[in-house]
């Protein structure tokens, strides 16, 4: 680490955290990582995503920017900790959770915190699947704070990772993501369950088209990661599910009447 090099701290070194590390190192950051599973952080370092595996205490005392790249429950726990024990040096703290309203409830009282969510991911998790270009050209939503200078710092950091920063209030974010991210995940599970319930599901899987294959790919995401997200955004998601169900019923009626189910 050079004398003037900025230090990025990453809490959680799975796919997203390690990809942040790879992109940040490419942008000139010295990257320190902490993971409750130290072996995961060591794998991230071997992958080239980290310069050093550090303790939680080091990360919160020495880093200029901190990214909380952990699941929603762990994100809330870290923010609750930081509310009582503010980091000594960091002037920007970001998260990556897929819902923002519950995060903002705690995060708004943490100095330097900007809620955010990268619209990027992959089929496989863990640092082995991390990519330096994972965020390249992808939207990365962030919730603007009352501090214009903090918003600029957060936006510049996201842009340095190759992302397209998108300012969005927490409630609007969760309402939109219920349709664009959370609903497709639920639909993928329902489709996969329907396929498994048929005779010869293996043969059916072999005959899946591109859209069906993409739905099956989504089902490989960890259910344990999705459960807290779906619970936190359940009202918006339920509304979208009911709307989709009505549209599907209408499409079925049109087909039976020899019409087209395609939306116009």
Secondary structure, 3 states (H helix, E strand, C coil): CCCCCCEEEEECCCHHHHHHHHHHHHCCCEEEEECCCHHHHHHHHHHCCCCEECCHHHHHHHCCEEEECCCHHHHHHHHHHHHHCCCCCCCEEEECCCCCHHHHHHHCCCCCEECEEECCCCCCCCHHHCCCCCCCCCEEEECCCCCHHHHHHHHHHHHHCCCEEEECCHHHHHHHHHHHHHHHHHHHHHHHHHHHCCCCHHHHHHCCCHHHHHHHHHCCCCHHHHHHHHHHCHHHHHHHHHHHHHHHHHHHHHHHCCCCCCCC
